[in-house]
Amino acid sequence: MSKTPDSNRETEALRDAGAGMNTAGVKAWFVREVLPLETALMQYLHHNLGKSGDAADLRQDVYVRVCE
């Protein structure tokens, strides 16, 4: 019998808790939890993409997927 990592249980709990979240709740969560990490995300994207200029587009794609 294998032990389930705690992180999996936390992820499932968060997913289940957010299943009924309304649009206002998603917006508030996004502003509170995701936007403060934008600088780190952009640094990561610029580091890995170089100067191709795709970082801003990819950031928007990431945000869309996160909110979905």
Biotite code that builds the C-alpha atoms (Angstrom):
import biotite.structure as struc

atoms = struc.array([
    struc.Atom([0.000, 0.000, 0.000], chain_id="A", res_id=1, res_name="MET", atom_name="CA", element="C"),
    struc.Atom([1.484, 3.352, -0.983], chain_id="A", res_id=2, res_name="SER", atom_name="CA", element="C"),
    struc.Atom([1.055, 6.535, 0.976], chain_id="A", res_id=3, res_name="LYS", atom_name="CA", element="C"),
    struc.Atom([-0.650, 9.456, -0.785], chain_id="A", res_id=4, res_name="THR", atom_name="CA", element="C"),
    struc.Atom([1.450, 12.608, -0.514], chain_id="A", res_id=5, res_name="PRO", atom_name="CA", element="C"),
    struc.Atom([-0.168, 15.413, 1.477], chain_id="A", res_id=6, res_name="ASP", atom_name="CA", element="C"),
    struc.Atom([0.230, 17.774, -1.466], chain_id="A", res_id=7, res_name="SER", atom_name="CA", element="C"),
    struc.Atom([-2.157, 15.624, -3.511], chain_id="A", res_id=8, res_name="ASN", atom_name="CA", element="C"),
    struc.Atom([-4.787, 15.827, -0.794], chain_id="A", res_id=9, res_name="ARG", atom_name="CA", element="C"),
    struc.Atom([-4.329, 19.587, -0.552], chain_id="A", res_id=10, res_name="GLU", atom_name="CA", element="C"),
    struc.Atom([-4.669, 19.969, -4.312], chain_id="A", res_id=11, res_name="THR", atom_name="CA", element="C"),
    struc.Atom([-7.852, 17.890, -4.356], chain_id="A", res_id=12, res_name="GLU", atom_name="CA", element="C"),
    struc.Atom([-9.306, 19.862, -1.443], chain_id="A", res_id=13, res_name="ALA", atom_name="CA", element="C"),
    struc.Atom([-8.562, 23.170, -3.145], chain_id="A", res_id=14, res_name="LEU", atom_name="CA", element="C"),
    struc.Atom([-10.060, 21.956, -6.406], chain_id="A", res_id=15, res_name="ARG", atom_name="CA", element="C"),
    struc.Atom([-13.200, 20.746, -4.666], chain_id="A", res_id=16, res_name="ASP", atom_name="CA", element="C"),
    struc.Atom([-13.521, 23.951, -2.640], chain_id="A", res_id=17, res_name="ALA", atom_name="CA", element="C"),
    struc.Atom([-13.200, 26.076, -5.769], chain_id="A", res_id=18, res_name="GLY", atom_name="CA", element="C"),
    struc.Atom([-15.679, 24.056, -7.796], chain_id="A", res_id=19, res_name="ALA", atom_name="CA", element="C"),
    struc.Atom([-18.544, 26.338, -6.790], chain_id="A", res_id=20, res_name="GLY", atom_name="CA", element="C"),
    struc.Atom([-16.597, 29.598, -6.871], chain_id="A", res_id=21, res_name="MET", atom_name="CA", element="C"),
    struc.Atom([-18.375, 32.445, -8.648], chain_id="A", res_id=22, res_name="ASN", atom_name="CA", element="C"),
    struc.Atom([-16.805, 35.005, -10.971], chain_id="A", res_id=23, res_name="THR", atom_name="CA", element="C"),
    struc.Atom([-16.305, 37.570, -8.208], chain_id="A", res_id=24, res_name="ALA", atom_name="CA", element="C"),
    struc.Atom([-14.632, 34.929, -6.064], chain_id="A", res_id=25, res_name="GLY", atom_name="CA", element="C"),
    struc.Atom([-12.281, 33.949, -8.878], chain_id="A", res_id=26, res_name="VAL", atom_name="CA", element="C"),
    struc.Atom([-11.383, 37.595, -9.515], chain_id="A", res_id=27, res_name="LYS", atom_name="CA", element="C"),
    struc.Atom([-10.687, 38.212, -5.823], chain_id="A", res_id=28, res_name="ALA", atom_name="CA", element="C"),
    struc.Atom([-8.583, 35.037, -5.599], chain_id="A", res_id=29, res_name="TRP", atom_name="CA", element="C"),
    struc.Atom([-6.672, 35.971, -8.750], chain_id="A", res_id=30, res_name="PHE", atom_name="CA", element="C"),
    struc.Atom([-5.859, 39.469, -7.499], chain_id="A", res_id=31, res_name="VAL", atom_name="CA", element="C"),
    struc.Atom([-4.923, 38.196, -4.031], chain_id="A", res_id=32, res_name="ARG", atom_name="CA", element="C"),
    struc.Atom([-2.941, 35.064, -4.925], chain_id="A", res_id=33, res_name="GLU", atom_name="CA", element="C"),
    struc.Atom([-1.767, 35.249, -8.547], chain_id="A", res_id=34, res_name="VAL", atom_name="CA", element="C"),
    struc.Atom([-1.032, 38.864, -9.431], chain_id="A", res_id=35, res_name="LEU", atom_name="CA", element="C"),
    struc.Atom([1.553, 39.309, -6.661], chain_id="A", res_id=36, res_name="PRO", atom_name="CA", element="C"),
    struc.Atom([3.578, 36.579, -8.417], chain_id="A", res_id=37, res_name="LEU", atom_name="CA", element="C"),
    struc.Atom([3.577, 38.323, -11.800], chain_id="A", res_id=38, res_name="GLU", atom_name="CA", element="C"),
    struc.Atom([7.109, 39.705, -11.424], chain_id="A", res_id=39, res_name="THR", atom_name="CA", element="C"),
    struc.Atom([8.495, 36.240, -10.697], chain_id="A", res_id=40, res_name="ALA", atom_name="CA", element="C"),
    struc.Atom([6.552, 34.758, -13.613], chain_id="A", res_id=41, res_name="LEU", atom_name="CA", element="C"),
    struc.Atom([7.855, 37.399, -16.017], chain_id="A", res_id=42, res_name="MET", atom_name="CA", element="C"),
    struc.Atom([11.436, 36.914, -14.814], chain_id="A", res_id=43, res_name="GLN", atom_name="CA", element="C"),
    struc.Atom([11.068, 33.178, -15.405], chain_id="A", res_id=44, res_name="TYR", atom_name="CA", element="C"),
    struc.Atom([9.582, 33.683, -18.866], chain_id="A", res_id=45, res_name="LEU", atom_name="CA", element="C"),
    struc.Atom([12.210, 36.223, -19.930], chain_id="A", res_id=46, res_name="HIS", atom_name="CA", element="C"),
    struc.Atom([14.970, 33.939, -18.663], chain_id="A", res_id=47, res_name="HIS", atom_name="CA", element="C"),
    struc.Atom([13.636, 30.942, -20.575], chain_id="A", res_id=48, res_name="ASN", atom_name="CA", element="C"),
    struc.Atom([12.347, 32.661, -23.714], chain_id="A", res_id=49, res_name="LEU", atom_name="CA", element="C"),
    struc.Atom([15.071, 35.232, -24.147], chain_id="A", res_id=50, res_name="GLY", atom_name="CA", element="C"),
    struc.Atom([14.205, 38.400, -26.011], chain_id="A", res_id=51, res_name="LYS", atom_name="CA", element="C"),
    struc.Atom([11.709, 36.801, -28.350], chain_id="A", res_id=52, res_name="SER", atom_name="CA", element="C"),
    struc.Atom([8.947, 39.092, -27.077], chain_id="A", res_id=53, res_name="GLY", atom_name="CA", element="C"),
    struc.Atom([6.593, 36.202, -26.430], chain_id="A", res_id=54, res_name="ASP", atom_name="CA", element="C"),
    struc.Atom([6.702, 36.537, -22.638], chain_id="A", res_id=55, res_name="ALA", atom_name="CA", element="C"),
    struc.Atom([3.709, 38.886, -22.381], chain_id="A", res_id=56, res_name="ALA", atom_name="CA", element="C"),
    struc.Atom([1.607, 36.699, -24.679], chain_id="A", res_id=57, res_name="ASP", atom_name="CA", element="C"),
    struc.Atom([2.525, 33.569, -22.778], chain_id="A", res_id=58, res_name="LEU", atom_name="CA", element="C"),
    struc.Atom([1.750, 35.299, -19.466], chain_id="A", res_id=59, res_name="ARG", atom_name="CA", element="C"),
    struc.Atom([-1.766, 36.053, -20.720], chain_id="A", res_id=60, res_name="GLN", atom_name="CA", element="C"),
    struc.Atom([-2.194, 32.434, -21.839], chain_id="A", res_id=61, res_name="ASP", atom_name="CA", element="C"),
    struc.Atom([-1.105, 31.261, -18.386], chain_id="A", res_id=62, res_name="VAL", atom_name="CA", element="C"),
    struc.Atom([-3.579, 33.614, -16.698], chain_id="A", res_id=63, res_name="TYR", atom_name="CA", element="C"),
    struc.Atom([-6.434, 32.359, -18.865], chain_id="A", res_id=64, res_name="VAL", atom_name="CA", element="C"),
    struc.Atom([-5.646, 28.740, -18.025], chain_id="A", res_id=65, res_name="ARG", atom_name="CA", element="C"),
    struc.Atom([-5.335, 29.507, -14.329], chain_id="A", res_id=66, res_name="VAL", atom_name="CA", element="C"),
    struc.Atom([-8.746, 31.182, -14.259], chain_id="A", res_id=67, res_name="CYS", atom_name="CA", element="C"),
    struc.Atom([-10.422, 28.406, -16.212], chain_id="A", res_id=68, res_name="GLU", atom_name="CA", element="C"),
])
